[in-house]
Amino acid sequence: MSDTVLDRAAAPRPTPKPGILDIACYVPGKSKVEGIAHPLKLSANENVLGCSPAAKDAFAGAVDQLHMYPDGRTTILRTAIAEKHGLAPEQLIFGCGSDEIFQLLNQAFLEPGDNIVQGEFGFGAYAIGARACGAQVKLAKEIDHRIDVEALLEQVDARTRLVFVANPGNPTGTWITGQEVRRLHAGLPASVILVLDGAYAEFVADPRFEDGMSMVAEFENVVVTRTFSKLHGLAALRVGWAYMPAPIADALDRIRLPFNVNIPAQLAGVAALGDEDFQARSLALIEQWRPWLTQQLGGIGLDPAPSAANFVLVGFPKTPGKTAREAEAYLASKGIIVRGVGGYGLPDHLRITIGLEAHNRAVAEALAAFMKS
């Protein structure tokens, strides 16, 4: 029996397994400002248009089913997604947000001593799940806040089991081409799963982008995840899904908690998927105002990263009085909440969700005043 086991057995109170208390809790974007009743929240990349009216109606229509357990196979949503995207329904896995699917992948494929590889500014949920399994998290340097394929491959070793790539990235908004994704995959051992997190994939219009769905049919070690939280505006319902080879889906299904997608979420998801008008309006808003906000902020001396998501990552000077932290506080004093990303290793940056015209103009005007002050 190891010394660690003996120490835990002799402890005066229950003791978490090694590594758990070393994990930093995930900190979501702020939603409140003291003294301001209704601040403008641009900190969580939510859909500023809300959600599809059809999804609202479907959610409301579920009120008489609240006493019932949901369909554990998520059949109606599984069928709708498979038909819309031309996918094999049995290769779909659903979760309480994409986060649960990342957790399932880590739980199924990692044991103590294994590792995952991700970009240095990768989404925090990947690392939390890996460390909970006793695995190591290896970070690959990014160039200009953009995934570098060679740097990722250099981190892969005999104990690597998963490589996580958000494309576009969060919190950076940058992306890599389909050619780069395939070069990354080609450099991985067959035993390593490439996880392509497509939470913001719908917002990319460039023809060089590839979402990875076709790669699942070509290879046995590619998983693509998607969410209803961004484009569809159903963040409160926590609906995520993934497409993967059948053996990986079988492994995850064995440990997935039963009834993990509730009835209102399933019904609203199907309705949202069918409302192409709402989706088009959501995309048009981003396509119009993302470049506008990027240009405005660059014009006042800030450094916005080239984003393909529904937000912009903005770099600030290190000069006292002009820093990102001071800018965040200044915006909050004006009733505008944005996301500080120091926890991602980006202390000189803020992440700003694209809002309505009035919201974007308010952000640009407030930051222009801040930079002049």
C-alpha positions in Angstrom: 0.0 0.0 0.0 1.4 3.4 -1.0 2.3 6.1 1.5 -0.4 8.3 -0.1 -3.1 5.7 0.6 -1.9 5.3 4.1 -1.8 9.0 4.7 -5.4 9.4 3.4 -6.6 6.5 5.5 -5.1 8.0 8.7 -6.4 11.5 7.9 -8.8 13.1 10.5 -11.3 13.9 7.8 -12.1 12.7 4.2 -9.3 13.7 1.8 -9.6 14.2 -1.9 -7.3 12.2 -4.1 -3.9 13.8 -5.0 -4.1 16.7 -7.4 -7.8 17.6 -6.9 -7.1 20.6 -4.6 -4.4 21.8 -7.0 -7.0 22.4 -9.7 -7.9 26.1 -10.0 -11.7 26.5 -10.2 -13.2 27.7 -13.5 -14.1 31.4 -13.2 -16.9 32.5 -15.5 -17.3 36.0 -16.9 -18.7 38.6 -14.6 -22.4 39.3 -14.8 -22.9 42.1 -12.3 -21.6 45.6 -11.5 -22.0 46.9 -8.0 -24.4 49.9 -8.0 -25.6 49.4 -11.6 -28.9 47.6 -11.9 -28.8 46.5 -15.6 -25.3 46.5 -16.9 -24.5 45.6 -20.5 -23.0 42.1 -20.3 -20.5 41.4 -23.0 -18.4 38.9 -21.0 -19.7 35.5 -21.9 -20.1 35.3 -25.7 -23.8 34.9 -25.4 -26.1 35.5 -28.4 -27.2 39.1 -28.0 -30.3 38.4 -30.1 -31.5 35.8 -27.5 -32.7 32.6 -29.0 -35.1 31.4 -31.7 -38.8 32.2 -31.0 -39.5 28.6 -32.0 -37.1 27.4 -29.3 -38.9 29.6 -26.7 -42.2 28.1 -27.7 -40.8 24.5 -27.5 -39.3 25.2 -24.1 -42.7 26.6 -22.8 -44.5 23.6 -24.3 -42.5 21.2 -22.1 -44.1 22.5 -18.9 -46.4 19.5 -18.6 -43.5 17.1 -18.9 -41.5 18.3 -16.0 -42.4 15.3 -13.8 -40.9 12.9 -16.4 -37.4 11.7 -17.0 -36.1 12.7 -20.4 -35.2 10.2 -23.2 -31.8 9.0 -22.2 -30.9 8.5 -25.9 -31.8 12.1 -26.8 -33.6 10.6 -29.8 -35.4 13.6 -31.2 -32.3 15.8 -31.1 -30.1 13.0 -32.3 -32.3 12.5 -35.4 -32.6 16.2 -36.2 -28.8 16.7 -36.0 -28.1 13.6 -38.0 -30.5 14.7 -40.8 -29.3 18.3 -40.9 -25.6 17.5 -41.1 -25.8 14.1 -42.8 -24.2 12.3 -39.9 -24.6 8.7 -38.6 -26.9 9.0 -35.6 -25.3 6.2 -33.6 -22.0 8.2 -33.6 -23.5 11.2 -31.8 -23.0 11.8 -28.1 -24.9 14.4 -26.1 -23.9 16.2 -23.0 -24.8 18.9 -20.5 -22.9 21.4 -22.7 -19.7 20.6 -24.5 -17.9 20.7 -21.2 -19.4 17.3 -20.1 -18.2 15.7 -23.3 -14.7 16.9 -22.7 -15.0 15.5 -19.2 -16.2 12.1 -20.6 -13.3 12.0 -23.1 -10.8 12.6 -20.3 -12.5 10.1 -18.0 -12.6 7.4 -20.6 -9.0 7.7 -22.0 -6.8 9.2 -19.3 -5.2 7.5 -16.3 -2.6 8.9 -13.9 0.7 9.6 -15.8 -1.0 10.2 -19.1 -1.2 13.7 -20.6 -3.3 15.9 -22.9 -1.8 18.6 -25.3 -3.5 21.9 -26.0 -2.5 25.4 -27.1 -1.2 27.7 -24.3 -4.4 29.7 -24.4 -6.8 26.7 -24.7 -10.2 26.6 -23.1 -9.9 26.0 -19.3 -12.3 23.0 -19.2 -9.9 20.7 -21.1 -7.3 21.0 -18.4 -9.7 20.8 -15.4 -11.0 17.4 -16.6 -7.5 16.1 -17.4 -6.1 17.0 -14.0 -9.1 15.5 -12.3 -8.0 12.2 -13.9 -4.4 12.6 -12.6 -3.1 13.5 -16.0 -0.6 16.1 -17.0 -1.5 19.1 -19.2 1.1 20.1 -21.8 0.8 23.5 -23.3 2.1 24.4 -26.8 3.2 27.9 -27.6 1.0 29.9 -29.8 2.2 32.4 -32.4 0.2 35.7 -32.4 -2.5 33.9 -30.2 -2.9 31.3 -33.0 -2.5 27.5 -32.7 0.9 26.4 -34.1 0.7 22.8 -35.5 4.4 22.1 -35.1 4.5 23.3 -31.5 1.5 21.0 -30.7 3.2 18.0 -32.3 6.4 18.7 -30.4 4.5 18.2 -27.1 3.1 14.8 -28.0 4.8 11.9 -26.4 4.2 8.2 -25.6 1.8 9.2 -22.8 -0.3 11.6 -24.8 -3.9 10.4 -25.2 -5.8 13.5 -26.3 -5.0 16.7 -28.2 -7.6 19.5 -27.8 -7.9 22.3 -30.4 -10.7 24.9 -30.2 -11.2 26.1 -33.8 -11.9 29.1 -33.6 -10.1 29.4 -30.3 -11.5 30.6 -27.0 -10.5 33.2 -25.7 -8.5 34.2 -28.8 -11.0 33.9 -31.6 -8.2 32.9 -34.0 -8.4 29.8 -36.2 -6.4 27.4 -38.3 -7.3 26.2 -41.8 -8.5 22.7 -42.7 -5.1 22.0 -44.3 -3.4 22.8 -40.9 -5.9 20.6 -39.0 -5.1 17.7 -41.4 -1.4 18.3 -41.0 -1.8 18.1 -37.3 -3.8 14.9 -37.5 -1.3 13.4 -39.9 1.5 14.0 -37.3 -0.3 12.2 -34.4 0.0 8.6 -33.5 -3.1 6.5 -34.3 -3.6 6.1 -30.5 -4.1 9.8 -29.9 -7.5 11.4 -30.2 -7.7 14.8 -31.9 -10.6 16.7 -30.3 -11.8 19.6 -32.5 -13.9 21.9 -30.3 -16.3 23.7 -32.7 -18.2 25.9 -30.3 -17.7 28.9 -32.6 -17.4 27.0 -35.9 -20.6 28.4 -37.4 -19.2 31.9 -37.3 -16.3 31.2 -39.7 -17.0 32.1 -43.3 -13.6 31.5 -44.8 -13.7 28.6 -47.4 -10.4 27.4 -46.1 -12.0 26.4 -42.8 -12.9 22.8 -42.2 -15.1 21.8 -39.2 -13.7 18.2 -39.1 -17.0 16.3 -39.5 -15.8 14.5 -42.7 -12.6 13.6 -40.8 -14.6 11.4 -38.4 -15.6 9.2 -41.3 -12.0 9.1 -42.6 -10.2 8.4 -39.4 -10.7 6.4 -36.1 -9.2 9.1 -33.8 -11.1 12.4 -34.5 -13.8 13.8 -32.4 -15.7 17.0 -33.2 -17.8 18.8 -30.6 -20.5 21.5 -31.0 -22.8 23.5 -28.8 -26.2 25.1 -28.8 -25.0 27.9 -26.5 -23.5 30.3 -29.1 -25.2 30.5 -32.5 -28.5 29.1 -31.2 -28.6 31.2 -28.0 -29.5 28.3 -25.7 -26.6 28.7 -23.2 -29.0 28.4 -20.2 -30.1 24.9 -21.3 -26.6 23.4 -21.6 -26.9 21.4 -24.8 -23.7 20.1 -26.3 -23.1 17.3 -28.8 -20.2 15.5 -30.5 -19.6 13.4 -33.6 -17.0 10.6 -33.2 -16.1 7.1 -34.4 -18.4 4.4 -33.2 -15.9 2.8 -30.8 -15.2 6.1 -29.0 -19.0 6.8 -28.8 -19.5 3.4 -27.3 -16.9 4.0 -24.6 -18.4 7.4 -23.7 -21.9 6.0 -23.6 -20.8 3.5 -20.9 -19.9 6.3 -18.5 -22.2 9.0 -19.5 -24.7 9.9 -16.8 -28.3 8.8 -17.6 -30.8 11.6 -18.6 -28.0 14.2 -19.0 -30.0 16.4 -21.5 -33.4 17.5 -20.1 -36.7 17.5 -21.9 -37.0 21.3 -22.4 -33.4 21.4 -23.7 -34.1 18.6 -26.2 -37.3 20.2 -27.5 -35.8 23.6 -27.7 -32.7 22.3 -29.5 -34.7 20.7 -32.2 -36.7 23.9 -32.7 -33.6 26.0 -32.8 -31.9 23.7 -35.3 -34.9 24.2 -37.7 -35.0 28.0 -37.4 -32.6 29.0 -40.1 -33.9 32.6 -40.2 -32.7 33.2 -36.6 -29.4 31.5 -37.4 -28.9 33.8 -40.4 -29.7 36.9 -38.5 -27.3 35.9 -35.8 -24.5 35.3 -38.3 -25.3 38.5 -40.2 -24.9 40.6 -36.9 -21.5 39.1 -36.3 -20.3 39.5 -39.9 -21.3 43.2 -39.8 -20.1 44.3 -36.4 -17.1 42.1 -35.7 -14.9 43.8 -38.4 -16.3 47.2 -37.4 -15.4 46.8 -33.7 -12.0 45.4 -34.7 -11.3 48.4 -36.9 -12.5 50.9 -34.3 -10.4 49.5 -31.5 -7.3 49.2 -33.6 -7.8 52.8 -34.6 -7.4 54.0 -31.0 -4.2 52.2 -30.4 -5.4 48.9 -29.1 -4.4 45.5 -30.6 -7.4 43.3 -31.5 -6.7 39.8 -32.6 -8.2 38.7 -36.0 -11.3 36.9 -34.7 -13.5 34.5 -36.5 -15.8 34.0 -33.5 -18.6 36.2 -31.9 -16.1 38.1 -29.8 -12.8 40.0 -30.1 -9.7 39.6 -28.0 -8.2 43.0 -27.4 -4.6 43.7 -26.3 -3.9 46.8 -24.1 -0.6 48.6 -23.4 1.3 47.8 -20.2 1.5 51.5 -19.5 0.0 52.5 -16.1 -3.3 54.1 -16.7 -3.9 52.2 -20.0 -3.7 48.6 -18.9 -6.3 45.9 -19.5 -7.3 45.7 -15.8 -7.8 49.4 -15.6 -9.8 49.4 -18.9 -12.0 46.6 -17.5 -12.7 48.6 -14.4 -13.4 51.8 -16.4 -15.9 50.0 -18.7 -17.6 48.5 -15.6 -18.0 52.0 -14.2 -19.9 52.8 -17.4 -22.1 49.8 -17.0 -20.2 47.6 -19.5 -19.0 44.2 -18.5 -16.2 42.5 -20.5 -14.1 39.5 -19.8 -10.6 39.8 -18.2 -8.5 36.8 -19.3 -5.6 36.9 -17.0 -6.5 33.4 -15.9 -5.7 32.2 -19.4 -2.2 33.8 -19.3 -3.4 36.9 -21.1 -3.2 39.6 -18.4 -2.9 42.4 -21.0 -6.1 41.5 -22.9 -9.8 41.7 -22.6 -12.4 39.6 -24.4 -15.4 41.5 -25.7 -18.5 39.8 -27.1 -20.0 41.4 -30.2 -23.3 43.1 -29.3 -26.0 45.1 -31.1 -25.0 48.3 -32.9 -25.7 50.4 -29.8 -23.6 48.1 -27.6 -20.6 48.0 -30.0 -20.7 51.8 -30.4 -20.9 52.2 -26.6 -17.8 50.0 -26.2 -15.8 51.8 -28.9 -16.7 55.2 -27.4 -15.9 54.2 -23.9 -12.6 52.7 -24.8 -11.7 55.8 -26.9 -12.4 58.0 -23.9 -10.3 55.6 -21.7 -7.3 55.8 -24.0 -7.5 59.6 -24.1 -7.9 60.0 -20.3 
